[in-house]
Amino acid sequence: MAKPRVHEIAKEIGVSSKDLMAKLSELGEYVKGPSSTLEAPVVRKAKEAFPNATGPAPEPSTPKVASAPKPGAPRPPAPKPAVAPEEAAPAPAASAPAAPAGSSAGAPATTADAASPSNKSAAASAPQAAPASADAATASTDASGTPAATPSDMPRPRPRPGGNNPFQPREGAPRPRPGGNNPFQAPRPGAPRGPRPGAPAAGSPGARPGAPGARPSGPGGAGRPAPGGARPGGFVPRTGAAGGAPGSRPGFGGGPGAAAPGSRPAAGSRGRGGGTAGAFGRQGGRPTRGRKSKRAKRAEYEQQQAPSIGGVQIPRGDGNTPLRLRRGATLSDFADKIDVNPASLVTVLFHLGEMATATQSLDEDTFAALGAELGYRIEIVSPEDEDKELLEDFGLDLEAELAAETDDDLEARPPVVTVMGHVDHGKTRLLDAIRKADVVSGEAGGITQHIGAYQVRREHEGTTRAITFIDTPGHEAFTAMRARGARVTDVAILVVAADDGVMPQTIEALNHAQAANVPIVVAVNKIDKEGANPGKIRQQLTEYNLVAEEYGGETIFVDVSATKGLNIQELLDAVLLTADAGLDLRANPNKDARGVAVEAHLDRGRGPVATVLVQSGTLRVGDAIVAGTAYGRVRAMFNEYDELVEEALPARPVMVIGLTSVPRAGDSFLVADDDRTARQIAEKREAADRAASLAKRRKRISLEDLTKAIEEGKVDTLNLIIKGDVSGAVEALEDALLAIDVGDSVDLRVIHRGVGAVTQNDVNLATVDNAIIIGFNVRPAERVQELADREGVDMRFYSVIYRALEDVEAALKGMLKPEYEERQTGAAEIMEIFRSSKFGNIAGCLVREGTMKRNARVRITRGGNVIGEASLDTLRRFKDDATEVREGFECGIGLGKFNDIQVGDRIESFEMVEIPRS
Ligand SMILES: Nc1nc2c(ncn2[C@@H]2O[C@H](COP(=O)(O)OP(=O)(O)OP(=O)(O)O)[C@@H](O)[C@H]2O)c(=O)[nH]1
């Protein structure tokens, strides 16, 4: 299919060739003239550049339905400002009413170009030449004779390579084609060029006539020889590069000899300027076989393969070449994998519209965009895989270790239980009740320590059985923790208040448990309360595949009262029955311990303390351990009775002292061979974490956004510092905050987070980064409040996560730019027109709806069509000026310079109202 020409595309889009050419040149695409051909990507780009201009340019005789006031109806008086309110609003309406009137019939705008904005200036300066008829005139001109809303008057997208957002290659969106039609592209360093001046190969078949970066698809591909070296401006001087024998790739700027079949011969004289080819008479000669060395061919092939973006060449993948990168990888990491200089990738990314340094962590989307550009399929290694690979570097393969265990190695262990449920359904109370039900603690004085998990013992079928409970009851904002919790959990107790029923978090909790394949025991709580209806709960839950045993299902429902301690033993029995029925509760105690940190905090006296749940192996005092990014040596271990313990077997929770920092809830821990290994693993994890969080938190900002933000002198980012009493809460709060959907206009960044009181350092950081400090269940340390007051740092303290979320959300909404919508405030009908030499035409009106207010913006409609917009300049009741006139009253309205009014016209007033964001 023949390639389309500029004027064809211009016509299709509905703009003039000149405008299109100007736009393309803005976009970095060079086109010579209206009859130049365009490559498909350039065509796409062109069309994208005029998003509002669909459809062909109007024929002069065709009325523009959308914008003409009265399609088809001749309106001899001055053409009205037309169309979109936002267009017309600021327009000086009817400033030159005498403009073209009907006088221009003899000077029709005959071509699409004439009617298009490119002729705007011409039309403005010679109004009589503009509209051919009233219809055409109203379509393309306003009252002053200047073209009204034609496509290019619509807001134009700023030119940017690759469409609006280069990081989300949309379907059909063209990828940037640097160098496409642009012969002015910088040369690619190191790219094999055409022969150098004086090289004997000049003009030979091996010579590549294309300009650096030119692909075979350049406009030169149309076989139209450019005037070679005589072309003004642009190329690197390539005096000898003119020999375009048929075998050579025609590129833009192909020399005089680049005579593809059907091309026009270059003018001889100009051709001479192209270099030696013409001079040596080898113009367009046939290629001589074998003249191109294998090496040259190879280089040429590689060059075809290697995209040149921003003047750099990168070896290209085949579009599906997998490339594994860890989270938070940098351009340097990418560059290492494909063996290029990181700086080239910086350049490529820059040309994709994003700035990053070689050592900056980038997010997955950015890598995906870069990969797509370069032909690589980027796979970001999951955190789990990353950690697995990291541990393998230290000779630790936990999966293999488990797989290698035989029946002989395994011993029975207690089940691990998590209590979940909706807010206020009694999770905490139930955990308390269970704690009290411990047959052993009854004698020992009860569980004294809340360490995040505890074990209770129960006489069950003649033996004393232990059950481990994770002591962190659920809450919606703790979803992240709970999701992790489900991994250590063997059985979930779903608490549902009998007086309340199944609630959103009940469903969420059971979804978590079901997704993790964790069997559920339902504790129907608060049966002591009036109005309790345990049967209803059973019935409600059948909808969620929890069918009670008594209804023929497999789920055990136990009616309990946490406050009264009713049926707690039965609940424990149900847990054991459920565990025994479907679970293999065995672990190997005879190896180094592996497990999970269930809670951790910074203790004033003891430093970082972490409650860990041993999952396999045995943890002993003196072991070198690493938990997430924390490491250390177990100095002491305590159980929930605050007793020192020497060792902890599988499913045993213990509080460990001796770590150098506070791990996060849900971090896995393991015992390493020695302190050094533990430290190295922790450090590597920390580096990986830091990189990942940098990538996650990095503000994604395109060049355009950045420029705009800088122009406006503000970058809308809300920086937060989160401090909490326990790491789990901090993490949950952070996740919940980052999950707030605030759209693109505001960015939320957590610049620092930590466990413990708000310190001077936090305030200092907040001062530097203009951050707000959120404290969850913590208070400021001594004198910190004073410092914050002095520095004007906003510190907010919460004990309920929701409150914090609400506040931050509101703050964010405050920062959001307001959205406006147009609201009609009144409408009046013109009953009579009074001519006044002083005020122009005065409309004698009857207010039909609402209120007409002086100075309001008004829209004048006739027969349902908008014929103009103006400001309600004068408003009178009889002889007196009025500020407003209400429905049902008569008034006189003057619309300033807008005089084109008729009896029967409607004047609608409107205002722009800020709409609160939901
Ligand atoms: N009458 C009665 N009240 C109960 C029972 N269990 C809990 N409650 C009350 O219900 C309220 C909420 O109990 P919590 O244990 O704090 O509930 P929760 O699910 O832990 O709540 P969150 O921690 O906010 O998620 C408290 O006022 C309890 O006293 C019960 O069995 N009977």
The ligand as an SDF file (V2000), in Angstrom:
LIG
                    3D

 32 34  0  0  0  0  0  0  0  0999 V2000
  -21.7890   -9.6000   76.3170 N   0  0  0  0  0  0  0  0  0  0  0  0
  -20.6460   -9.9460   75.7730 C   0  0  0  0  0  0  0  0  0  0  0  0
  -19.8030   -8.9710   75.3700 N   0  0  0  0  0  0  0  0  0  0  0  0
  -18.6520   -9.3260   74.8030 C   0  0  0  0  0  0  0  0  0  0  0  0
  -18.3100  -10.6680   74.6130 C   0  0  0  0  0  0  0  0  0  0  0  0
  -17.1070  -10.7130   74.0230 N   0  0  0  0  0  0  0  0  0  0  0  0
  -16.7180   -9.4450   73.8490 C   0  0  0  0  0  0  0  0  0  0  0  0
  -17.6440   -8.6000   74.3240 N   0  0  0  0  0  0  0  0  0  0  0  0
  -17.5770   -7.1460   74.3290 C   0  0  0  0  0  0  0  0  0  0  0  0
  -17.4710   -6.6900   73.0130 O   0  0  0  0  0  0  0  0  0  0  0  0
  -16.6090   -5.5780   72.9570 C   0  0  0  0  0  0  0  0  0  0  0  0
  -15.5070   -5.8330   71.9800 C   0  0  0  0  0  0  0  0  0  0  0  0
  -14.6980   -6.8620   72.3990 O   0  0  0  0  0  0  0  0  0  0  0  0
  -13.1980   -6.9820   71.9550 P   0  0  0  0  0  0  0  0  0  0  0  0
  -12.6720   -8.2510   72.4670 O   0  0  0  0  0  0  0  0  0  0  0  0
  -12.4560   -5.7570   72.2700 O   0  0  0  0  0  0  0  0  0  0  0  0
  -13.4270   -7.0740   70.4030 O   0  0  0  0  0  0  0  0  0  0  0  0
  -12.3410   -7.1830   69.2890 P   0  0  0  0  0  0  0  0  0  0  0  0
  -12.9130   -8.0190   68.2260 O   0  0  0  0  0  0  0  0  0  0  0  0
  -11.0590   -7.6110   69.8730 O   0  0  0  0  0  0  0  0  0  0  0  0
  -12.2790   -5.6820   68.8150 O   0  0  0  0  0  0  0  0  0  0  0  0
  -11.0960   -4.9800   68.0350 P   0  0  0  0  0  0  0  0  0  0  0  0
   -9.8670   -5.2140   68.8330 O   0  0  0  0  0  0  0  0  0  0  0  0
  -11.5370   -3.5660   67.9980 O   0  0  0  0  0  0  0  0  0  0  0  0
  -11.0670   -5.6360   66.7010 O   0  0  0  0  0  0  0  0  0  0  0  0
  -16.1080   -5.3810   74.3890 C   0  0  0  0  0  0  0  0  0  0  0  0
  -16.8490   -4.3710   74.9790 O   0  0  0  0  0  0  0  0  0  0  0  0
  -16.3610   -6.6730   75.0500 C   0  0  0  0  0  0  0  0  0  0  0  0
  -16.5840   -6.5340   76.4200 O   0  0  0  0  0  0  0  0  0  0  0  0
  -19.2180  -11.6670   75.0360 C   0  0  0  0  0  0  0  0  0  0  0  0
  -19.0180  -12.8650   74.9230 O   0  0  0  0  0  0  0  0  0  0  0  0
  -20.3740  -11.2290   75.6150 N   0  0  0  0  0  0  0  0  0  0  0  0
  1  2  1  0
  2  3  2  0
  2 32  1  0
  3  4  1  0
  4  5  2  0
  4  8  1  0
  5  6  1  0
  5 30  1  0
  6  7  2  0
  7  8  1  0
  8  9  1  0
  9 10  1  0
  9 28  1  0
 10 11  1  0
 11 12  1  0
 11 26  1  0
 12 13  1  0
 13 14  1  0
 14 15  2  0
 14 16  1  0
 14 17  1  0
 17 18  1  0
 18 19  2  0
 18 20  1  0
 18 21  1  0
 21 22  1  0
 22 23  2  0
 22 24  1  0
 22 25  1  0
 26 27  1  0
 26 28  1  0
 28 29  1  0
 30 31  2  0
 30 32  1  0
M  END
$$$$
